[in-house]
């Protein structure tokens, strides 16, 4: 990604706060066994792929137990 000296910590934390907030919102939207309701859809698959991608970055501080 970017060299450590080029990372602006306040901006990074600002964005990570948005990610955490979005996952909390997503948790509230789940109404069935799948993210999008009673059956698996492309929206659910896409959401899980995005979630797994974000988990690659330790700073996101998200866990499967707290989200999805």
N, C-alpha and C positions, 0 to 999 in steps of 0.2 A: 504494500500500500504506500503510505507516505513515510519518509524518514522521520524518526522520532522528534527531531528538532523542528519539523514543519507541522507537527500536530498541535492544534489549538485546543487545549483541554476543555475550556468552558463550552466551546462549540460542540465538541464530541459528547460531553455530558448532556447538553441540551438535546441533541439528537437521540441519545440513548433514553432519555426521559420520555421522548415521544414514542419510541419503540415499546417501552414498558407500558405506557398508557394505552397504546393500541392493542397490545396483547390483553390487557385487562378488559378493554371494550369487547374484544373478540370473545373472551370467556363468557361475558354476559349475553352474547348473541346465540350461543350454542343451546339448541332446544331439544335435541334428540341424541341418538347414539353417534351421529356423524356431525361434523361442523355445520353442514348446511341442512340438517334435518334428519329425515328418516332413511335416506339412502346416500350412498357415496356418489359424489358428483365431481366434475372437473374443478369446481371451486374449492372443494375440500382437499383434493390432491394438491392443487396449487398452493393452498395455505400451508399445508404440511411441508412441502418442499421449501417454501420461503422460511418457515419456522426452523427447519433443520439447517438451512444455510446460515441463518442468524446465530444459531448455537455454535457455529464454528468460531465465532468471535467471543472469547471469554468475557469480554467487558459487557456484553449484553446482559449477563447475569440472569438468564431465564432458564427455567427447568421444566421438564415435562410435568412434574407434579403441580407446578403453579400455573401452567398455561396449557391449554388444549386438552 
